[in-house]
Structures are given as structure tokens and as C-alpha cells.
Amino acid sequence: MSNSVDISGIILEKKGSQAIAPAVVAQIKTLLRREPRGLEAVEVVDYLGAPSVIRVASLVDDKPFPTMYWLVDKQLNYRIDQLEAGGLITRMQQMIDADESLQSAMIHDHQQFILRRESHMSKAIKQRLIDHDYFDPLQRRGIGGIANFTRIRCLHTYYASHLVNPNTIGSWLDKEYL
């Protein structure tokens, strides 16, 4: 076990890159209710070893795919669905808009995410992105594919990324809401 995070009684273990067993791919397919596309790794598992966060390639079906981390844990997805449905994104965005330090922290989080995403690209995928003029635009897309680094579009993508590498929005969710 490389690192554990306790989220309201849900113990998560960070896994990182490793071979994905067919049974795990089947679990992910069930969680997503579709075949996982571009699946590269299970980054985080729950206390039972079930996938919580998966990592997806930056190029899927020969198209850029900016959302690297996907939250597949049903319980966490439901909790975050409830928060979003209750208007949390709007309330958080209002606080962010009024706080330059939060904005700076978010910009930093996105910049670090972009570097991490590039570090996971194979040379072949990076070259393919460059050849199709996708690489530079992808480098301007942060967590969840967002272009404006001081906006929240989806708490799920921020939280999935946070479980792999802590970020401002994920830490805020941990502290105040989850």
C-alpha cells in the first residue's frame, strides 16, 4: 500500500500504474455502465479493493481526451451528485470569484495537472497529438478539460484528481462537505 486517504469512513488506497486484471476491467465496466475507453490505470481503490478512480489516456479513438481521472466510486459519486444538485458549485464559485488566493491556488492546481497528464503520455500518443494539432490545445485544458482555471464545472473531476494528487477544490470538499 503506497498511500491511504480516509474520507468519512471510506478508506482509499492510491495504486498508480499497474496491470489491470480482466476482472477489474469488468468491475469498471459495471460502474460506468459502458465499456471503459482509453483505460490506462486504476489510480485509487476503496477499502475492499474496488476501483474508485481510473486514469484514461489523453488520446482516445484518435481524439484528444482531456479528462485524465474519472471518479467511478458509486458512493462518492452519489455524495458529490447531491452536493452539486444542492447548488454547491454556484456557492463555491461565488467564494472563488471574491478570493484571489483561491484563484491562484486553482490555477496552480490546473498547471500541475497538465504537467502530470503529459508525464503519463507515451511518446507515441504525444506525437500523435502533435501531428493532429491537438497537443497545444490540450495543454490549455486543465482538470476535467476546463479552459478557465478559476471556474468549477464539475466537482467529480476535481475530486477524482484530488484523490490522486491533492488539489484546492478537493481539499475544500474534504474539509467542508464530505
Rosetta constraint file for C-alpha pairs under 8 A:
AtomPair CA 1 CA 13 HARMONIC 6.66 0.50
AtomPair CA 1 CA 14 HARMONIC 7.42 0.50
AtomPair CA 1 CA 15 HARMONIC 7.42 0.50
AtomPair CA 2 CA 13 HARMONIC 7.21 0.50
AtomPair CA 2 CA 14 HARMONIC 6.24 0.50
AtomPair CA 2 CA 15 HARMONIC 6.83 0.50
AtomPair CA 3 CA 13 HARMONIC 5.80 0.50
AtomPair CA 3 CA 14 HARMONIC 5.44 0.50
AtomPair CA 3 CA 15 HARMONIC 7.99 0.50
AtomPair CA 4 CA 11 HARMONIC 6.72 0.50
AtomPair CA 4 CA 12 HARMONIC 5.51 0.50
AtomPair CA 4 CA 13 HARMONIC 4.55 0.50
AtomPair CA 4 CA 14 HARMONIC 6.29 0.50
AtomPair CA 5 CA 11 HARMONIC 5.89 0.50
AtomPair CA 5 CA 12 HARMONIC 5.24 0.50
AtomPair CA 5 CA 13 HARMONIC 6.58 0.50
AtomPair CA 5 CA 163 HARMONIC 7.85 0.50
AtomPair CA 6 CA 10 HARMONIC 5.76 0.50
AtomPair CA 6 CA 11 HARMONIC 4.71 0.50
AtomPair CA 6 CA 12 HARMONIC 6.39 0.50
AtomPair CA 7 CA 11 HARMONIC 6.37 0.50
AtomPair CA 7 CA 12 HARMONIC 7.62 0.50
AtomPair CA 7 CA 174 HARMONIC 7.20 0.50
AtomPair CA 7 CA 178 HARMONIC 7.10 0.50
AtomPair CA 8 CA 178 HARMONIC 6.68 0.50
AtomPair CA 10 CA 46 HARMONIC 6.71 0.50
AtomPair CA 10 CA 47 HARMONIC 6.63 0.50
AtomPair CA 11 CA 46 HARMONIC 5.74 0.50
AtomPair CA 11 CA 47 HARMONIC 4.90 0.50
AtomPair CA 12 CA 44 HARMONIC 6.34 0.50
AtomPair CA 12 CA 45 HARMONIC 5.46 0.50
AtomPair CA 12 CA 46 HARMONIC 4.36 0.50
AtomPair CA 12 CA 47 HARMONIC 5.70 0.50
AtomPair CA 12 CA 52 HARMONIC 7.76 0.50
AtomPair CA 13 CA 44 HARMONIC 5.42 0.50
AtomPair CA 13 CA 45 HARMONIC 5.25 0.50
AtomPair CA 13 CA 46 HARMONIC 6.26 0.50
AtomPair CA 13 CA 47 HARMONIC 7.16 0.50
AtomPair CA 14 CA 43 HARMONIC 5.70 0.50
AtomPair CA 14 CA 44 HARMONIC 4.34 0.50
AtomPair CA 14 CA 45 HARMONIC 6.55 0.50
AtomPair CA 14 CA 163 HARMONIC 7.83 0.50
AtomPair CA 14 CA 164 HARMONIC 6.68 0.50
AtomPair CA 15 CA 42 HARMONIC 6.61 0.50
AtomPair CA 15 CA 43 HARMONIC 4.87 0.50
AtomPair CA 15 CA 44 HARMONIC 5.34 0.50
AtomPair CA 15 CA 45 HARMONIC 7.01 0.50
AtomPair CA 16 CA 41 HARMONIC 6.82 0.50
AtomPair CA 16 CA 42 HARMONIC 6.57 0.50
AtomPair CA 16 CA 43 HARMONIC 4.55 0.50
AtomPair CA 16 CA 44 HARMONIC 7.24 0.50
AtomPair CA 17 CA 40 HARMONIC 7.72 0.50
AtomPair CA 17 CA 41 HARMONIC 5.41 0.50
AtomPair CA 17 CA 42 HARMONIC 7.00 0.50
AtomPair CA 17 CA 43 HARMONIC 6.85 0.50
AtomPair CA 18 CA 41 HARMONIC 6.45 0.50
AtomPair CA 18 CA 42 HARMONIC 7.61 0.50
AtomPair CA 19 CA 41 HARMONIC 7.31 0.50
AtomPair CA 20 CA 24 HARMONIC 6.33 0.50
AtomPair CA 20 CA 25 HARMONIC 6.72 0.50
AtomPair CA 20 CA 41 HARMONIC 6.69 0.50
AtomPair CA 20 CA 42 HARMONIC 7.26 0.50
AtomPair CA 21 CA 25 HARMONIC 6.44 0.50
AtomPair CA 22 CA 26 HARMONIC 6.20 0.50
AtomPair CA 23 CA 27 HARMONIC 6.33 0.50
AtomPair CA 24 CA 28 HARMONIC 6.23 0.50
AtomPair CA 24 CA 50 HARMONIC 7.77 0.50
AtomPair CA 24 CA 51 HARMONIC 7.53 0.50
AtomPair CA 25 CA 29 HARMONIC 6.13 0.50
AtomPair CA 25 CA 36 HARMONIC 7.63 0.50
AtomPair CA 26 CA 30 HARMONIC 6.26 0.50
AtomPair CA 27 CA 31 HARMONIC 6.22 0.50
AtomPair CA 27 CA 50 HARMONIC 7.65 0.50
AtomPair CA 27 CA 51 HARMONIC 7.62 0.50
AtomPair CA 28 CA 32 HARMONIC 6.03 0.50
AtomPair CA 28 CA 35 HARMONIC 7.94 0.50
AtomPair CA 28 CA 36 HARMONIC 6.90 0.50
AtomPair CA 28 CA 51 HARMONIC 6.90 0.50
AtomPair CA 28 CA 72 HARMONIC 7.29 0.50
AtomPair CA 29 CA 33 HARMONIC 5.61 0.50
AtomPair CA 29 CA 34 HARMONIC 5.20 0.50
AtomPair CA 29 CA 35 HARMONIC 5.01 0.50
AtomPair CA 29 CA 36 HARMONIC 5.87 0.50
AtomPair CA 30 CA 34 HARMONIC 6.87 0.50
AtomPair CA 31 CA 72 HARMONIC 6.10 0.50
AtomPair CA 31 CA 73 HARMONIC 7.46 0.50
AtomPair CA 31 CA 74 HARMONIC 7.16 0.50
AtomPair CA 32 CA 36 HARMONIC 7.21 0.50
AtomPair CA 32 CA 72 HARMONIC 6.75 0.50
AtomPair CA 37 CA 56 HARMONIC 7.39 0.50
AtomPair CA 37 CA 60 HARMONIC 6.77 0.50
AtomPair CA 38 CA 56 HARMONIC 5.10 0.50
AtomPair CA 38 CA 57 HARMONIC 5.00 0.50
AtomPair CA 38 CA 58 HARMONIC 7.94 0.50
AtomPair CA 38 CA 59 HARMONIC 7.37 0.50
AtomPair CA 38 CA 60 HARMONIC 5.36 0.50
AtomPair CA 38 CA 61 HARMONIC 7.99 0.50
AtomPair CA 39 CA 54 HARMONIC 7.20 0.50
AtomPair CA 39 CA 55 HARMONIC 6.21 0.50
AtomPair CA 39 CA 56 HARMONIC 4.61 0.50
AtomPair CA 39 CA 57 HARMONIC 6.36 0.50
AtomPair CA 40 CA 54 HARMONIC 7.60 0.50
AtomPair CA 40 CA 55 HARMONIC 5.58 0.50
AtomPair CA 40 CA 56 HARMONIC 5.30 0.50
AtomPair CA 40 CA 57 HARMONIC 6.05 0.50
AtomPair CA 41 CA 54 HARMONIC 5.73 0.50
AtomPair CA 41 CA 55 HARMONIC 5.06 0.50
AtomPair CA 41 CA 56 HARMONIC 7.11 0.50
AtomPair CA 42 CA 51 HARMONIC 6.25 0.50
AtomPair CA 42 CA 52 HARMONIC 7.71 0.50
AtomPair CA 42 CA 53 HARMONIC 6.10 0.50
AtomPair CA 42 CA 54 HARMONIC 4.38 0.50
AtomPair CA 42 CA 55 HARMONIC 6.15 0.50
AtomPair CA 43 CA 51 HARMONIC 7.85 0.50
AtomPair CA 43 CA 52 HARMONIC 7.71 0.50
AtomPair CA 43 CA 53 HARMONIC 5.47 0.50
AtomPair CA 43 CA 54 HARMONIC 5.36 0.50
AtomPair CA 43 CA 55 HARMONIC 6.36 0.50
AtomPair CA 43 CA 164 HARMONIC 6.62 0.50
AtomPair CA 44 CA 51 HARMONIC 6.21 0.50
AtomPair CA 44 CA 52 HARMONIC 5.32 0.50
AtomPair CA 44 CA 53 HARMONIC 4.94 0.50
AtomPair CA 44 CA 54 HARMONIC 7.02 0.50
AtomPair CA 44 CA 163 HARMONIC 7.20 0.50
AtomPair CA 44 CA 164 HARMONIC 6.91 0.50
AtomPair CA 45 CA 49 HARMONIC 5.09 0.50
AtomPair CA 45 CA 50 HARMONIC 5.16 0.50
AtomPair CA 45 CA 51 HARMONIC 4.39 0.50
AtomPair CA 45 CA 52 HARMONIC 4.83 0.50
AtomPair CA 45 CA 53 HARMONIC 6.84 0.50
AtomPair CA 46 CA 50 HARMONIC 5.38 0.50
AtomPair CA 46 CA 51 HARMONIC 6.42 0.50
AtomPair CA 46 CA 52 HARMONIC 5.97 0.50
AtomPair CA 51 CA 72 HARMONIC 6.77 0.50
AtomPair CA 51 CA 73 HARMONIC 6.70 0.50
AtomPair CA 52 CA 71 HARMONIC 5.89 0.50
AtomPair CA 52 CA 72 HARMONIC 5.08 0.50
AtomPair CA 52 CA 73 HARMONIC 4.36 0.50
AtomPair CA 53 CA 69 HARMONIC 6.39 0.50
AtomPair CA 53 CA 70 HARMONIC 5.42 0.50
AtomPair CA 53 CA 71 HARMONIC 4.63 0.50
AtomPair CA 53 CA 72 HARMONIC 5.66 0.50
AtomPair CA 53 CA 73 HARMONIC 7.03 0.50
AtomPair CA 53 CA 160 HARMONIC 5.95 0.50
AtomPair CA 53 CA 163 HARMONIC 7.68 0.50
AtomPair CA 53 CA 164 HARMONIC 7.94 0.50
AtomPair CA 54 CA 69 HARMONIC 5.61 0.50
AtomPair CA 54 CA 70 HARMONIC 5.26 0.50
AtomPair CA 54 CA 71 HARMONIC 6.74 0.50
AtomPair CA 54 CA 72 HARMONIC 7.13 0.50
AtomPair CA 55 CA 68 HARMONIC 5.34 0.50
AtomPair CA 55 CA 69 HARMONIC 4.65 0.50
AtomPair CA 55 CA 70 HARMONIC 6.44 0.50
AtomPair CA 56 CA 65 HARMONIC 7.93 0.50
AtomPair CA 56 CA 67 HARMONIC 7.33 0.50
AtomPair CA 56 CA 68 HARMONIC 4.98 0.50
AtomPair CA 56 CA 69 HARMONIC 6.35 0.50
AtomPair CA 56 CA 70 HARMONIC 7.59 0.50
AtomPair CA 57 CA 65 HARMONIC 6.90 0.50
AtomPair CA 57 CA 68 HARMONIC 6.57 0.50
AtomPair CA 57 CA 121 HARMONIC 7.31 0.50
AtomPair CA 58 CA 64 HARMONIC 5.72 0.50
AtomPair CA 58 CA 65 HARMONIC 4.70 0.50
AtomPair CA 58 CA 66 HARMONIC 5.95 0.50
AtomPair CA 58 CA 67 HARMONIC 7.67 0.50
AtomPair CA 58 CA 68 HARMONIC 6.72 0.50
AtomPair CA 58 CA 117 HARMONIC 7.45 0.50
AtomPair CA 58 CA 121 HARMONIC 6.87 0.50
AtomPair CA 58 CA 125 HARMONIC 7.53 0.50
AtomPair CA 59 CA 63 HARMONIC 5.34 0.50
AtomPair CA 59 CA 64 HARMONIC 4.62 0.50
AtomPair CA 59 CA 65 HARMONIC 5.37 0.50
AtomPair CA 59 CA 125 HARMONIC 6.55 0.50
AtomPair CA 59 CA 129 HARMONIC 7.24 0.50
AtomPair CA 60 CA 64 HARMONIC 6.40 0.50
AtomPair CA 60 CA 65 HARMONIC 6.16 0.50
AtomPair CA 64 CA 129 HARMONIC 7.17 0.50
AtomPair CA 64 CA 134 HARMONIC 6.41 0.50
AtomPair CA 64 CA 138 HARMONIC 7.12 0.50
AtomPair CA 65 CA 145 HARMONIC 7.92 0.50
AtomPair CA 66 CA 138 HARMONIC 6.44 0.50
AtomPair CA 66 CA 141 HARMONIC 6.58 0.50
AtomPair CA 66 CA 142 HARMONIC 7.36 0.50
AtomPair CA 66 CA 143 HARMONIC 7.69 0.50
AtomPair CA 66 CA 144 HARMONIC 6.47 0.50
AtomPair CA 66 CA 145 HARMONIC 4.72 0.50
AtomPair CA 67 CA 143 HARMONIC 6.51 0.50
AtomPair CA 67 CA 144 HARMONIC 4.52 0.50
AtomPair CA 67 CA 145 HARMONIC 5.42 0.50
AtomPair CA 67 CA 157 HARMONIC 7.49 0.50
AtomPair CA 68 CA 117 HARMONIC 6.79 0.50
AtomPair CA 68 CA 143 HARMONIC 7.77 0.50
AtomPair CA 68 CA 144 HARMONIC 7.34 0.50
AtomPair CA 69 CA 144 HARMONIC 7.88 0.50
AtomPair CA 69 CA 157 HARMONIC 6.71 0.50
AtomPair CA 69 CA 160 HARMONIC 5.72 0.50
AtomPair CA 69 CA 161 HARMONIC 5.70 0.50
AtomPair CA 70 CA 156 HARMONIC 7.69 0.50
AtomPair CA 70 CA 157 HARMONIC 6.36 0.50
AtomPair CA 70 CA 160 HARMONIC 5.77 0.50
AtomPair CA 70 CA 161 HARMONIC 7.82 0.50
AtomPair CA 71 CA 76 HARMONIC 7.82 0.50
AtomPair CA 71 CA 77 HARMONIC 6.84 0.50
AtomPair CA 71 CA 156 HARMONIC 6.31 0.50
AtomPair CA 71 CA 157 HARMONIC 6.87 0.50
AtomPair CA 71 CA 159 HARMONIC 7.49 0.50
AtomPair CA 71 CA 160 HARMONIC 4.91 0.50
AtomPair CA 72 CA 77 HARMONIC 7.04 0.50
AtomPair CA 73 CA 77 HARMONIC 6.00 0.50
AtomPair CA 74 CA 78 HARMONIC 6.06 0.50
AtomPair CA 75 CA 79 HARMONIC 6.29 0.50
AtomPair CA 76 CA 80 HARMONIC 6.16 0.50
AtomPair CA 77 CA 81 HARMONIC 5.96 0.50
AtomPair CA 77 CA 156 HARMONIC 6.85 0.50
AtomPair CA 78 CA 82 HARMONIC 6.24 0.50
AtomPair CA 79 CA 83 HARMONIC 6.45 0.50
AtomPair CA 79 CA 178 HARMONIC 7.58 0.50
AtomPair CA 80 CA 84 HARMONIC 6.13 0.50
AtomPair CA 80 CA 155 HARMONIC 6.81 0.50
AtomPair CA 80 CA 156 HARMONIC 6.54 0.50
AtomPair CA 81 CA 85 HARMONIC 6.02 0.50
AtomPair CA 82 CA 86 HARMONIC 6.11 0.50
AtomPair CA 83 CA 87 HARMONIC 6.69 0.50
AtomPair CA 83 CA 88 HARMONIC 5.56 0.50
AtomPair CA 83 CA 89 HARMONIC 8.00 0.50
AtomPair CA 83 CA 177 HARMONIC 8.00 0.50
AtomPair CA 84 CA 88 HARMONIC 5.22 0.50
AtomPair CA 84 CA 89 HARMONIC 5.98 0.50
AtomPair CA 84 CA 155 HARMONIC 7.36 0.50
AtomPair CA 87 CA 91 HARMONIC 6.53 0.50
AtomPair CA 88 CA 92 HARMONIC 5.95 0.50
AtomPair CA 89 CA 93 HARMONIC 5.92 0.50
AtomPair CA 89 CA 152 HARMONIC 6.54 0.50
AtomPair CA 89 CA 153 HARMONIC 7.55 0.50
AtomPair CA 89 CA 154 HARMONIC 7.78 0.50
AtomPair CA 89 CA 155 HARMONIC 7.42 0.50
AtomPair CA 90 CA 94 HARMONIC 6.25 0.50
AtomPair CA 91 CA 95 HARMONIC 6.60 0.50
AtomPair CA 92 CA 96 HARMONIC 6.20 0.50
AtomPair CA 93 CA 97 HARMONIC 5.99 0.50
AtomPair CA 93 CA 151 HARMONIC 6.70 0.50
AtomPair CA 93 CA 152 HARMONIC 6.59 0.50
AtomPair CA 94 CA 98 HARMONIC 6.50 0.50
AtomPair CA 95 CA 99 HARMONIC 6.33 0.50
AtomPair CA 96 CA 100 HARMONIC 7.34 0.50
AtomPair CA 96 CA 102 HARMONIC 5.74 0.50
AtomPair CA 96 CA 103 HARMONIC 6.10 0.50
AtomPair CA 96 CA 150 HARMONIC 7.35 0.50
AtomPair CA 97 CA 103 HARMONIC 7.37 0.50
AtomPair CA 97 CA 150 HARMONIC 7.83 0.50
AtomPair CA 99 CA 103 HARMONIC 6.47 0.50
AtomPair CA 100 CA 104 HARMONIC 6.10 0.50
AtomPair CA 101 CA 105 HARMONIC 6.15 0.50
AtomPair CA 102 CA 106 HARMONIC 6.16 0.50
AtomPair CA 102 CA 168 HARMONIC 7.69 0.50
AtomPair CA 103 CA 107 HARMONIC 6.23 0.50
AtomPair CA 103 CA 149 HARMONIC 7.83 0.50
AtomPair CA 103 CA 150 HARMONIC 5.31 0.50
AtomPair CA 104 CA 108 HARMONIC 6.24 0.50
AtomPair CA 104 CA 150 HARMONIC 7.94 0.50
AtomPair CA 105 CA 109 HARMONIC 6.22 0.50
AtomPair CA 105 CA 168 HARMONIC 6.45 0.50
AtomPair CA 106 CA 110 HARMONIC 6.30 0.50
AtomPair CA 106 CA 149 HARMONIC 6.31 0.50
AtomPair CA 106 CA 150 HARMONIC 5.98 0.50
AtomPair CA 106 CA 167 HARMONIC 7.69 0.50
AtomPair CA 106 CA 168 HARMONIC 6.21 0.50
AtomPair CA 106 CA 169 HARMONIC 7.60 0.50
AtomPair CA 107 CA 111 HARMONIC 6.25 0.50
AtomPair CA 107 CA 149 HARMONIC 5.18 0.50
AtomPair CA 107 CA 150 HARMONIC 6.40 0.50
AtomPair CA 108 CA 112 HARMONIC 6.19 0.50
AtomPair CA 109 CA 113 HARMONIC 6.13 0.50
AtomPair CA 109 CA 167 HARMONIC 5.84 0.50
AtomPair CA 109 CA 168 HARMONIC 7.05 0.50
AtomPair CA 110 CA 114 HARMONIC 6.20 0.50
AtomPair CA 110 CA 141 HARMONIC 7.96 0.50
AtomPair CA 110 CA 142 HARMONIC 4.73 0.50
AtomPair CA 110 CA 143 HARMONIC 5.82 0.50
AtomPair CA 110 CA 149 HARMONIC 6.40 0.50
AtomPair CA 111 CA 115 HARMONIC 6.45 0.50
AtomPair CA 111 CA 142 HARMONIC 6.90 0.50
AtomPair CA 112 CA 116 HARMONIC 6.19 0.50
AtomPair CA 113 CA 117 HARMONIC 6.03 0.50
AtomPair CA 113 CA 142 HARMONIC 6.26 0.50
AtomPair CA 113 CA 143 HARMONIC 6.37 0.50
AtomPair CA 114 CA 118 HARMONIC 6.22 0.50
AtomPair CA 114 CA 139 HARMONIC 6.25 0.50
AtomPair CA 114 CA 140 HARMONIC 7.97 0.50
AtomPair CA 114 CA 141 HARMONIC 7.32 0.50
AtomPair CA 114 CA 142 HARMONIC 5.85 0.50
AtomPair CA 114 CA 143 HARMONIC 7.80 0.50
AtomPair CA 115 CA 119 HARMONIC 6.17 0.50
AtomPair CA 116 CA 120 HARMONIC 6.46 0.50
AtomPair CA 117 CA 121 HARMONIC 6.70 0.50
AtomPair CA 118 CA 126 HARMONIC 7.84 0.50
AtomPair CA 121 CA 125 HARMONIC 6.01 0.50
AtomPair CA 121 CA 126 HARMONIC 5.94 0.50
AtomPair CA 122 CA 126 HARMONIC 6.18 0.50
AtomPair CA 123 CA 127 HARMONIC 6.03 0.50
AtomPair CA 124 CA 128 HARMONIC 6.11 0.50
AtomPair CA 125 CA 129 HARMONIC 6.15 0.50
AtomPair CA 126 CA 130 HARMONIC 6.23 0.50
AtomPair CA 126 CA 135 HARMONIC 7.09 0.50
AtomPair CA 127 CA 131 HARMONIC 5.99 0.50
AtomPair CA 128 CA 132 HARMONIC 6.23 0.50
AtomPair CA 129 CA 133 HARMONIC 6.15 0.50
AtomPair CA 129 CA 134 HARMONIC 4.81 0.50
AtomPair CA 129 CA 135 HARMONIC 4.79 0.50
AtomPair CA 130 CA 134 HARMONIC 5.86 0.50
AtomPair CA 130 CA 135 HARMONIC 4.93 0.50
AtomPair CA 130 CA 136 HARMONIC 7.49 0.50
AtomPair CA 133 CA 137 HARMONIC 7.71 0.50
AtomPair CA 134 CA 138 HARMONIC 6.05 0.50
AtomPair CA 135 CA 139 HARMONIC 6.24 0.50
AtomPair CA 136 CA 140 HARMONIC 6.83 0.50
AtomPair CA 137 CA 141 HARMONIC 6.95 0.50
AtomPair CA 138 CA 145 HARMONIC 7.98 0.50
AtomPair CA 140 CA 147 HARMONIC 6.18 0.50
AtomPair CA 141 CA 145 HARMONIC 4.77 0.50
AtomPair CA 141 CA 146 HARMONIC 5.22 0.50
AtomPair CA 141 CA 147 HARMONIC 4.87 0.50
AtomPair CA 142 CA 146 HARMONIC 5.20 0.50
AtomPair CA 142 CA 147 HARMONIC 6.39 0.50
AtomPair CA 142 CA 149 HARMONIC 6.93 0.50
AtomPair CA 143 CA 157 HARMONIC 6.59 0.50
AtomPair CA 143 CA 158 HARMONIC 6.32 0.50
AtomPair CA 143 CA 161 HARMONIC 7.20 0.50
AtomPair CA 144 CA 153 HARMONIC 7.97 0.50
AtomPair CA 144 CA 154 HARMONIC 7.33 0.50
AtomPair CA 144 CA 157 HARMONIC 5.24 0.50
AtomPair CA 144 CA 158 HARMONIC 7.00 0.50
AtomPair CA 146 CA 151 HARMONIC 7.87 0.50
AtomPair CA 146 CA 153 HARMONIC 7.31 0.50
AtomPair CA 154 CA 158 HARMONIC 6.85 0.50
AtomPair CA 155 CA 159 HARMONIC 6.00 0.50
AtomPair CA 155 CA 169 HARMONIC 7.87 0.50
AtomPair CA 156 CA 160 HARMONIC 6.05 0.50
AtomPair CA 157 CA 161 HARMONIC 6.16 0.50
AtomPair CA 158 CA 162 HARMONIC 6.04 0.50
AtomPair CA 158 CA 167 HARMONIC 7.59 0.50
AtomPair CA 158 CA 169 HARMONIC 6.39 0.50
AtomPair CA 158 CA 170 HARMONIC 5.99 0.50
AtomPair CA 159 CA 163 HARMONIC 6.20 0.50
AtomPair CA 159 CA 169 HARMONIC 7.28 0.50
AtomPair CA 159 CA 170 HARMONIC 4.83 0.50
AtomPair CA 159 CA 173 HARMONIC 7.89 0.50
AtomPair CA 160 CA 164 HARMONIC 6.85 0.50
AtomPair CA 161 CA 165 HARMONIC 6.03 0.50
AtomPair CA 161 CA 166 HARMONIC 7.18 0.50
AtomPair CA 161 CA 167 HARMONIC 7.44 0.50
AtomPair CA 161 CA 170 HARMONIC 7.89 0.50
AtomPair CA 162 CA 166 HARMONIC 4.12 0.50
AtomPair CA 162 CA 167 HARMONIC 5.08 0.50
AtomPair CA 162 CA 169 HARMONIC 7.82 0.50
AtomPair CA 162 CA 170 HARMONIC 5.13 0.50
AtomPair CA 162 CA 171 HARMONIC 7.33 0.50
AtomPair CA 163 CA 170 HARMONIC 7.65 0.50
AtomPair CA 166 CA 170 HARMONIC 6.64 0.50
AtomPair CA 166 CA 171 HARMONIC 6.67 0.50
AtomPair CA 167 CA 171 HARMONIC 6.02 0.50
AtomPair CA 168 CA 172 HARMONIC 6.14 0.50
AtomPair CA 169 CA 173 HARMONIC 6.18 0.50
AtomPair CA 170 CA 174 HARMONIC 6.20 0.50
AtomPair CA 171 CA 175 HARMONIC 6.10 0.50
AtomPair CA 172 CA 176 HARMONIC 5.93 0.50
AtomPair CA 172 CA 177 HARMONIC 7.63 0.50
AtomPair CA 173 CA 177 HARMONIC 4.97 0.50
AtomPair CA 173 CA 178 HARMONIC 5.81 0.50
AtomPair CA 174 CA 178 HARMONIC 5.01 0.50
